[in-house]
Amino acid sequence: MAMAGLKLYLFFCFIFILNLQILIPFAILPNSNSKQSV
């Protein structure tokens, strides 16, 4: 049971890190582009 919980925990951490790598550039790019256009 503990191993299953650990695997779930690692799985969610993995998904969370992937989402950060995907979402952060999209959050930064519009800001940098708007600053450059202004």
C-alpha positions in Angstrom: 0.0 0.0 0.0 2.8 2.4 0.8 4.5 1.6 -2.5 1.3 2.3 -4.4 1.0 5.7 -2.6 4.6 6.5 -3.4 4.1 5.7 -7.0 1.0 7.9 -7.2 3.0 10.7 -5.4 5.8 10.5 -7.9 3.4 10.3 -10.8 1.6 13.5 -9.7 5.0 15.2 -9.2 6.0 14.2 -12.7 2.8 15.6 -14.3 3.2 18.8 -12.2 6.7 19.3 -13.5 5.7 18.7 -17.1 2.8 21.2 -16.7 5.3 23.8 -15.4 7.7 23.3 -18.3 4.8 23.6 -20.7 2.8 26.5 -19.1 5.6 28.8 -17.9 7.0 29.6 -21.4 3.4 30.5 -22.5 3.0 32.7 -19.4 6.3 34.5 -20.0 6.2 34.9 -23.8 3.1 37.2 -24.1 4.6 39.5 -21.3 7.9 39.8 -23.1 6.3 40.4 -26.4 4.0 43.1 -25.0 6.9 44.8 -23.4 8.8 44.8 -26.7 5.9 46.1 -28.7 5.5 49.0 -26.2 
